[in-house]
Amino acid sequence: MDPCNTPACQSAREIFHELDDYYDDHNLYFQTISSVLDAANLLKVDQRLKLILSQPKNEIMVHCPVKMDDGRWRLFKGYRVQHNNVLGPYKGGIRYHGEVKLDEVKTLALLMTMKCALARLPFGGAKGALKIDPRSVSRSELERVTRRLTAALGNNIGPDYDIPAPDMGTNAQIMAWMADTYINFAESSTKVTARGVVTGKPLEFGGSAGREKATGQGLVYVLDALLPGMDMDVSKLSFSLIGYGNVGSWTARLLQARGSQLKAVMDHTGAICNEAGIDAEALAQHVQATGGVNGFTGADAIDAPNFYSTPVDLFIPAALEQMVDLEHAERLQCKVLVEAANAPTTPRAEQHLLQKGVEVLPAILCNAGGVTVSYFEWKQNRQSETWDEELVDERLRKVMTRSAERVLATAKRLDCSMRLASYAAAIAHIDKVYEMRGVFP
Ligand SMILES: NC(=O)c1ccc[n+]([C@@H]2O[C@H](COP(=O)([O-])OP(=O)(O)OC[C@H]3O[C@@H](n4cnc5c(N)ncnc54)[C@H](O)[C@@H]3O)[C@@H](O)[C@H]2O)c1
């Protein structure tokens, strides 16, 4: 592939040259930071801020020895990348995945800084990961490795310092084990507030109403705010999804409840399609029971190329990064690509889509519902309050609608794409705070 010569890549190359670091435009982290720096250039921010944002503040790597059920030992590699905390404590999910790499975690941490800033949440950005396939271990092995990871992270996490949450491969149960382990290490007088060390906990143990569906719910609120301006009506849309886990299945069920029709889904077990519509609720039950969409009787199995070329109004990637590359983008027949996953679209794919008139709604706007309700959970824990789902949804809608309006207004003002506008709206806020606080010493 030719080296990237866009202004974004050139600007990123200059910054990394200054940092005496290498630059690789095929790498996800460099692609993402290039786009962020491109937005920073549109705002003409100081070189200081570009340098600060270019690298995370801390990159923590731990190795966790764990005894498996058969008596053998395994060593698991864990990461916590803390990108920036100028706006508040570091915040970001913990991912369990067999193929996870440091650059992926750095990218996700950077995106968390941008996401929290865009939504004006009092949090910085972080992300963590454990290199493990959670489906390949027993429940008790999963518990042991989770507790060992939490202990290894030690004081690098905390309710006032760095607050993990669920992401791919993790859930409320894993958050409960993390919180319990952390509480066991906490001093007696801080044990109550210590449970705020993680969000996305079970409802019975300090979790928030509405957290499980929050990312999908937030995405629907963003669509409510933006689709009318594109002459689209959410009650008359068709959509397809990559991923039918937390984000994908909730997005599908909530959009179906609004009258939209699910046409095709692809996950790690295969792809399915039904021109007449797939029942999102029945599919969620099937995935819960079997682990994937494969074998669902309410649709036909299709191959990946046919999945990408199924005509729909909204194409919603809700699985891994970079699942929409140029080849996929050339196949897509949709009006809007809605990024539910983080960084699902490669820069070349995005360029192609914009050229063919497909709008791309960026992840830091669309999937911020999860971290927003995490913020509500953290707030409820601190104040010993319990909000009902109605209140959570009402407040979530307000945050998501304002973010969408912010992005729209910035895109208009700077005459740029929605992605650059979302980064610019985030960076403008961070820039103001750095200006007021200054940079120590
Ligand atoms: N959970 C949250 O609150 C949250 C919040 C913001 C963003 N996200 C992002 O949303 C995405 C999905 O997260 P989740 O929590 O729903 O994860 P999950 O583990 O619940 O589900 C992941 C889904 O991705 C699918 N998948 C995995 N590998 C695949 C492959 N090679 N091809 C096709 N599908 C594949 C799985 O089958 C599953 O359906 C991730 O990018 C995550 O970072 C999640």
The ligand as a Tripos MOL2 file, in Angstrom:
@<TRIPOS>MOLECULE
LIG
   44    48     1     0     0
SMALL
NO_CHARGES

@<TRIPOS>ATOM
      1 N1        -20.2610   -2.4210   25.9190 N.am      1 LIG1
      2 C1        -20.2770   -1.1050   25.8850 C.2       1 LIG1
      3 O1        -20.9180   -0.4310   26.7040 O.2       1 LIG1
      4 C2        -19.5230   -0.3670   24.7900 C.ar      1 LIG1
      5 C3        -19.5080    1.0340   24.8470 C.ar      1 LIG1
      6 C4        -18.9020    1.7410   23.8110 C.ar      1 LIG1
      7 C5        -18.3190    1.0480   22.7750 C.ar      1 LIG1
      8 N2        -18.3170   -0.3050   22.7430 N.ar      1 LIG1
      9 C6        -17.7030   -0.9560   21.5970 C.3       1 LIG1
     10 O2        -18.6910   -1.6980   20.8920 O.3       1 LIG1
     11 C7        -18.0950   -2.8500   20.2970 C.3       1 LIG1
     12 C8        -18.8420   -4.0920   20.7540 C.3       1 LIG1
     13 O3        -18.7920   -4.1800   22.1660 O.3       1 LIG1
     14 P1        -19.7730   -5.1350   22.9890 P.3       1 LIG1
     15 O4        -19.7110   -4.6690   24.3910 O.co2     1 LIG1
     16 O5        -21.0810   -5.2480   22.2990 O.co2     1 LIG1
     17 O6        -18.9980   -6.5110   22.8860 O.3       1 LIG1
     18 P2        -19.5780   -7.9990   23.0770 P.3       1 LIG1
     19 O7        -18.4400   -8.8250   23.5030 O.co2     1 LIG1
     20 O8        -20.8210   -8.0060   23.8850 O.co2     1 LIG1
     21 O9        -19.9870   -8.4000   21.5750 O.3       1 LIG1
     22 C9        -19.0400   -8.4180   20.5480 C.3       1 LIG1
     23 C10       -19.7010   -8.8920   19.2600 C.3       1 LIG1
     24 O10       -18.7220   -8.8250   18.2170 O.3       1 LIG1
     25 C11       -18.7860  -10.0270   17.4700 C.3       1 LIG1
     26 N3        -17.5110  -10.3320   16.8450 N.ar      1 LIG1
     27 C12       -16.3260  -10.6180   17.4300 C.ar      1 LIG1
     28 N4        -15.4040  -10.9030   16.5110 N.ar      1 LIG1
     29 C13       -16.0190  -10.8130   15.3050 C.ar      1 LIG1
     30 C14       -15.6140  -11.0070   13.9740 C.ar      1 LIG1
     31 N5        -14.3630  -11.3590   13.6850 N.pl3     1 LIG1
     32 N6        -16.5270  -10.8300   12.9930 N.ar      1 LIG1
     33 C15       -17.8000  -10.4680   13.2710 C.ar      1 LIG1
     34 N7        -18.2350  -10.2720   14.5150 N.ar      1 LIG1
     35 C16       -17.3650  -10.4400   15.5240 C.ar      1 LIG1
     36 C17       -19.1590  -11.0950   18.4940 C.3       1 LIG1
     37 O11       -19.6900  -12.2300   17.8530 O.3       1 LIG1
     38 C18       -20.2050  -10.3320   19.3240 C.3       1 LIG1
     39 O12       -21.4600  -10.4230   18.7040 O.3       1 LIG1
     40 C19       -16.6210   -2.7710   20.6630 C.3       1 LIG1
     41 O13       -15.9530   -2.0470   19.6520 O.3       1 LIG1
     42 C20       -16.6220   -1.9470   21.9370 C.3       1 LIG1
     43 O14       -15.3830   -1.3060   22.1610 O.3       1 LIG1
     44 C21       -18.9110   -1.0350   23.7380 C.ar      1 LIG1
@<TRIPOS>BOND
     1     1     2 1
     2     2     3 2
     3     2     4 1
     4     4     5 ar
     5     4    44 ar
     6     5     6 ar
     7     6     7 ar
     8     7     8 ar
     9     8     9 1
    10     8    44 ar
    11     9    10 1
    12     9    42 1
    13    10    11 1
    14    11    12 1
    15    11    40 1
    16    12    13 1
    17    13    14 1
    18    14    15 2
    19    14    16 1
    20    14    17 1
    21    17    18 1
    22    18    19 2
    23    18    20 1
    24    18    21 1
    25    21    22 1
    26    22    23 1
    27    23    24 1
    28    23    38 1
    29    24    25 1
    30    25    26 1
    31    25    36 1
    32    26    27 ar
    33    26    35 ar
    34    27    28 ar
    35    28    29 ar
    36    29    30 ar
    37    29    35 ar
    38    30    31 1
    39    30    32 ar
    40    32    33 ar
    41    33    34 ar
    42    34    35 ar
    43    36    37 1
    44    36    38 1
    45    38    39 1
    46    40    41 1
    47    40    42 1
    48    42    43 1
@<TRIPOS>SUBSTRUCTURE
     1 LIG1         1 GROUP 0 **** ****
